Amino acid sequence: MKKQNKIVLDSPKVKDGNKLYCQFNCSGKVSNYFKEDTFYMKVNANIESVPKSILVIPALSNICPVAWLAGADIYVEEIDGEFLKALNAVKESFQVLYPKHSFRGDIKYKRIKRNKQYGKRKSGLFFSGGVDSVAAYIRKQNQKPYLLTVRGADIPLSEKEGWMKVRDNNKQFAKENGLYPLFIQSNFRSFLNERNLNKAFSKNGLKGWWGGIQHGLGTVGLSAPLAFIKGMNRIYFASSPGIISVDNYLKFTPEPEGSHPSIENNLKWGATKVALESMDLSRLDKIGVIARHIKKKNPNLQLRVCWESKKGSNC
């Protein structure tokens, strides 16, 4: 008898105040695309009081695209109502971006929750220290955003030296600018079988799993528990250069990417909305923004521009 193609998520659990675990069970074809059965995340904040419908967002953000392309249904105990709407919109966006692939599978839930009580007009900005995120910070500096830095994306979890370097640099940047740094480490890439995902789906316009699918949705979703606990009603994600609109992107970019206005700009949960920042700027424009900032305010500003360097340094 053929096994039902599905993913069942257990209720997320917080340990030691700052470690989030979400175990799940797979059956059917979708099982081929995971190396581990637990999504893990650790932050430098206490998230014990975050509702489970928010705590499940980081795991769902990284599991859902796998389920959609594998045609599997996803089962959860409870889900934030705004995030459920966002996922449906993002699923449709992926279908438009990759019309030769089929995005199927539904989210089955027992309860929808509303989480509107935490917004404090604070903002957060994903910050790697590169051209895109530094330019985005300069444009949003009046908001004094929390800086969100992720370990497990370009710097693997196994690379301690590189992570320490990035963490220390971003701590220093935050201190110099009167900001508060938030650090996230997660197996959100390594718990997937990226090799099998690339083998199965890197065709028909989809170049690779990380860059083509996971990058935007998967990374942004990690911020949900922190957004709740810190009262952030806006999360900024620095855009790739030259994305001005959906039409412009599809016209001038032959291979779509996982960071896209129809992805991040559709993301929301509770009282939080997400926005791609600096879509109107080319890379040269962003360097101009940084150059003017260096001349006026910070002559010692350093950039980390090489995402291929596992040691946290430039190439």
ZIMOQUI-V398483 format. One record per backbone hydrogen bond with DSSP energy under -1.0 kcal/mol. NH is the residue of the N-H (numbers start at 1). CO is the residue of the C=O. If there is no record, write none. Layout:
BEGIN
NH;CO + NH;CO
END
This chain:
BEGIN
6;4 + 6;27 + 7;73 + 8;25 + 9;75 + 10;23 + 13;21 + 15;19 + 19;15 + 20;41 + 21;13 + 22;39 + 24;37 + 25;8 + 27;6 + 31;28 + 32;29 + 33;30 + 34;31 + 35;191 + 36;191 + 39;22 + 41;20 + 42;185 + 43;18 + 47;17 + 50;47 + 54;51 + 55;51 + 56;52 + 57;54 + 60;56 + 61;57 + 63;59 + 64;60 + 67;63 + 68;64 + 69;65 + 70;66 + 72;67 + 73;5 + 74;106 + 75;7 + 76;108 + 79;111 + 80;53 + 81;113 + 84;80 + 85;81 + 86;82 + 87;83 + 88;84 + 89;85 + 90;86 + 91;87 + 92;88 + 93;89 + 94;90 + 95;91 + 96;92 + 97;93 + 98;94 + 101;98 + 104;68 + 108;74 + 110;77 + 111;77 + 113;79 + 120;231 + 122;231 + 124;234 + 125;146 + 126;236 + 127;148 + 134;130 + 135;131 + 136;132 + 137;133 + 138;134 + 139;135 + 140;136 + 143;140 + 144;141 + 146;123 + 147;180 + 148;125 + 149;182 + 151;184 + 152;155 + 159;156 + 160;158 + 163;159 + 164;160 + 165;161 + 166;162 + 167;163 + 168;164 + 169;165 + 170;166 + 171;167 + 172;168 + 173;169 + 174;170 + 175;171 + 176;172 + 177;173 + 178;175 + 179;174 + 182;147 + 184;149 + 185;42 + 186;151 + 187;40 + 191;187 + 192;189 + 193;33 + 194;192 + 197;193 + 198;194 + 199;195 + 200;196 + 201;197 + 202;198 + 203;201 + 206;203 + 212;208 + 213;209 + 214;209 + 215;210 + 218;214 + 220;216 + 221;217 + 222;219 + 223;220 + 224;221 + 227;223 + 228;224 + 229;225 + 230;226 + 232;227 + 233;122 + 234;122 + 235;273 + 236;124 + 237;275 + 239;277 + 242;281 + 243;240 + 249;245 + 250;246 + 251;247 + 252;248 + 253;249 + 258;211 + 263;260 + 264;260 + 266;263 + 267;264 + 269;272 + 272;269 + 273;233 + 274;267 + 275;235 + 277;237 + 281;278 + 286;282 + 287;283 + 288;284 + 289;285 + 290;286 + 291;287 + 292;288 + 293;289 + 294;290 + 295;291 + 296;292 + 297;293 + 298;293 + 301;298 + 304;129 + 312;309
END
